[in-house]
């Protein structure tokens, strides 16, 4: 699915950023993208179901989901075609091309039915993506519209390190700015508003001393 004209500048920016770094992305991000596997556990897909990752990056999470939940149907999209090259290669290398479908798309208005023939998914989630999406509130709300009634909507992303020394917090946020990553201070409030509007319950955590923000809407 091609991005809209409004998303084209963001797609181009992400392609420039990841054209070369995509080759070492997973290796370099593993030490500090904390909480991803915790969110995967919370998705609770032992009985199977459909899953959509909003901003799937290298496909790392979808591959982990496929291995943990062999009955799940897995879908993902990313705005960066460069990153999707790595994702498709990783999925093929893992022997999972028949279980994981990937397309290009914009998180603020992704048309899942046009891309995959599915309007709503049993599980939808963001993993360290909202902090890189400028219109993040729009993207957050759109993800919930793609979540089936009775389904689960999850988010994990950078927090504000409330429980860590101030020097650690300053170093992390200084480093993130170099990559145009902005932790979302209003994430809990936005999710609470969405939960109230749609009659869902919200579980919100700040694990690892507030390093991460992890949420589930049921």
C-alpha positions as CSV (number, residue, x, y, z in Angstrom):
1,X,0.0,0.0,0.0
2,X,1.6,3.3,-1.1
3,X,1.6,6.2,1.4
4,X,-0.6,9.2,0.8
5,X,0.9,12.5,-0.5
6,X,0.7,14.0,3.0
7,X,2.8,11.1,4.4
8,X,5.3,11.2,1.5
9,X,7.8,13.6,3.2
10,X,7.8,11.5,6.4
11,X,8.3,8.4,4.3
12,X,11.3,10.0,2.5
13,X,12.8,11.1,5.8
14,X,12.5,7.6,7.3
15,X,14.0,6.1,4.2
16,X,17.0,8.5,4.5
17,X,17.5,7.6,8.1
18,X,17.3,3.8,7.6
19,X,18.8,3.3,4.2
20,X,22.0,2.1,5.9
21,X,21.3,1.8,9.6
22,X,18.6,-0.8,8.9
23,X,21.3,-3.3,8.4
24,X,22.4,-3.0,12.0
25,X,19.2,-1.8,13.6
26,X,18.3,-4.8,15.6
27,X,21.8,-5.4,16.8
28,X,22.2,-1.8,18.1
29,X,18.6,-1.4,19.5
30,X,18.4,-4.6,21.4
31,X,20.0,-3.2,24.6
32,X,17.6,-0.3,24.9
33,X,14.3,-1.1,23.3
34,X,13.1,-2.5,26.6
35,X,9.6,-4.0,27.2
36,X,9.0,-5.3,23.7
37,X,8.9,-9.0,24.8
38,X,6.8,-8.1,27.8
39,X,4.2,-6.6,25.5
40,X,4.3,-9.7,23.2
41,X,3.5,-11.8,26.3
42,X,0.5,-9.6,27.1
43,X,-1.0,-10.1,23.7
44,X,-2.1,-13.6,24.9
45,X,-2.6,-15.3,21.5
46,X,-2.3,-19.0,22.5
47,X,-5.7,-19.7,20.9
48,X,-4.7,-17.8,17.7
49,X,-6.1,-14.6,16.2
50,X,-5.1,-11.8,13.9
51,X,-2.4,-9.3,14.8
52,X,-1.4,-6.0,13.3
53,X,1.9,-4.2,14.1
54,X,1.7,-0.5,13.4
55,X,5.2,0.6,12.3
56,X,6.8,-2.9,12.1
57,X,10.3,-1.8,11.4
58,X,12.6,-4.8,10.8
59,X,9.9,-7.3,11.5
60,X,11.7,-8.4,14.7
61,X,8.5,-8.4,16.8
62,X,6.3,-10.2,14.3
63,X,8.9,-12.9,14.0
64,X,9.0,-13.3,17.8
65,X,5.1,-13.4,17.8
66,X,5.1,-16.1,15.0
67,X,7.4,-18.3,17.1
68,X,5.6,-17.7,20.3
69,X,2.1,-18.0,18.9
70,X,2.1,-20.5,16.0
71,X,-1.7,-20.2,15.5
72,X,-1.6,-16.4,15.0
73,X,-2.1,-14.6,11.7
74,X,0.4,-11.8,11.5
75,X,0.4,-8.5,9.6
76,X,2.5,-5.4,9.6
77,X,3.3,-2.2,7.8
78,X,5.9,0.6,8.0
79,X,6.1,4.0,6.3
80,X,9.8,3.3,5.3
81,X,10.2,1.1,2.2
82,X,13.9,0.9,3.1
83,X,13.1,-0.7,6.5
84,X,10.6,-3.0,4.9
85,X,13.4,-4.4,2.7
86,X,15.1,-5.6,5.9
87,X,11.8,-6.8,7.3
88,X,11.0,-8.9,4.3
89,X,14.5,-10.4,4.2
90,X,14.3,-11.2,7.9
91,X,10.9,-12.8,7.6
92,X,12.0,-14.9,4.6
93,X,15.2,-15.9,6.4
94,X,13.1,-17.1,9.3
95,X,10.9,-19.2,7.0
96,X,7.8,-17.2,7.9
97,X,6.8,-15.6,4.6
98,X,3.7,-17.7,4.5
99,X,2.6,-16.4,8.0
100,X,3.7,-12.7,8.0
101,X,2.4,-10.2,5.5
102,X,4.0,-6.8,5.1
103,X,3.1,-3.6,3.2
104,X,4.0,0.0,3.2
105,X,1.6,2.4,4.9
106,X,1.1,5.5,7.1
107,X,0.0,4.9,10.7
108,X,-2.3,8.0,10.7
109,X,-4.6,6.6,8.1
110,X,-3.7,3.0,7.2
111,X,-6.4,1.2,5.2
112,X,-6.1,-2.3,6.4
113,X,-9.0,-3.6,4.4
114,X,-7.4,-2.4,1.2
115,X,-4.0,-3.8,2.1
116,X,-5.0,-7.1,3.7
117,X,-8.7,-7.6,3.2
118,X,-9.2,-7.3,7.0
119,X,-10.9,-4.3,8.6
120,X,-10.3,-5.1,12.3
121,X,-7.7,-7.2,14.1
122,X,-7.8,-9.1,17.4
123,X,-4.6,-7.5,18.5
124,X,-3.1,-4.2,17.3
125,X,0.1,-2.7,18.8
126,X,2.8,-0.1,18.5
127,X,6.3,-0.9,19.6
128,X,8.7,2.1,19.9
129,X,7.1,3.8,17.0
130,X,4.8,6.5,18.4
131,X,7.9,8.4,19.6
132,X,8.9,8.8,15.9
133,X,5.6,9.8,14.4
134,X,5.0,13.5,14.5
135,X,1.2,13.4,14.5
136,X,1.3,10.7,17.2
137,X,-2.1,11.4,18.7
138,X,-3.7,10.8,15.3
139,X,-1.8,7.6,14.8
140,X,-2.7,6.4,18.3
141,X,-6.4,7.0,17.8
142,X,-6.3,5.3,14.3
143,X,-4.7,2.2,15.7
144,X,-7.7,1.7,18.1
145,X,-10.1,2.0,15.2
146,X,-8.3,-1.0,13.6
147,X,-8.8,-3.1,16.8
148,X,-11.8,-5.5,16.9
149,X,-14.5,-5.2,19.5
150,X,-13.3,-7.3,22.4
151,X,-9.7,-7.2,21.0
152,X,-6.6,-5.8,22.7
153,X,-4.6,-2.7,21.8
154,X,-1.1,-2.4,23.1
155,X,1.7,0.2,23.2
156,X,5.3,0.2,24.4
157,X,7.6,3.1,24.0
158,X,10.1,5.3,25.7
159,X,9.3,6.8,29.1
160,X,10.8,9.5,31.2
161,X,13.1,7.5,33.5
162,X,11.4,8.8,36.7
163,X,13.0,6.2,38.8
164,X,16.5,6.5,37.4
165,X,19.3,9.0,38.2
166,X,19.0,12.4,36.5
167,X,22.2,11.9,34.5
168,X,20.8,8.6,33.0
169,X,17.7,10.5,32.0
170,X,19.6,13.3,30.4
171,X,21.9,11.0,28.5
172,X,19.1,8.9,27.1
173,X,17.0,11.8,26.0
174,X,20.0,13.6,24.5
175,X,20.8,10.4,22.5
176,X,17.2,10.0,21.3
177,X,17.1,13.6,20.0
178,X,19.9,12.7,17.6
179,X,17.4,10.3,15.9
180,X,14.4,12.5,16.1
181,X,12.8,10.4,18.8
182,X,10.5,12.2,21.2
183,X,9.1,10.3,24.2
184,X,5.4,11.2,24.6
185,X,4.7,12.8,28.0
186,X,0.9,12.8,27.3
187,X,0.7,9.1,26.3
188,X,-1.1,7.9,29.4
189,X,-3.6,10.8,29.3
190,X,-4.3,10.2,25.6
191,X,-4.8,6.5,26.2
192,X,-7.1,7.1,29.2
193,X,-9.2,9.4,27.0
194,X,-9.5,6.8,24.3
195,X,-10.3,4.1,26.8
196,X,-13.1,6.3,28.3
197,X,-14.5,7.2,24.8
198,X,-14.6,3.6,23.6
199,X,-15.6,1.9,26.9
200,X,-12.4,0.0,27.4
201,X,-10.2,-0.7,30.4
202,X,-6.7,0.6,30.5
203,X,-3.6,-0.9,32.2
204,X,-0.7,1.5,32.2
205,X,2.8,0.7,33.5
206,X,6.2,2.4,33.7
207,X,8.6,-0.5,33.9
208,X,12.4,-0.4,34.3
209,X,12.3,2.7,36.5
210,X,10.1,4.6,34.1
211,X,12.5,3.9,31.2
212,X,9.5,2.6,29.2
213,X,5.8,3.2,29.0
214,X,3.7,0.1,28.5
215,X,-0.1,0.1,28.1
216,X,-2.9,-2.3,27.2
217,X,-6.5,-1.4,26.3
218,X,-9.0,-4.1,26.6
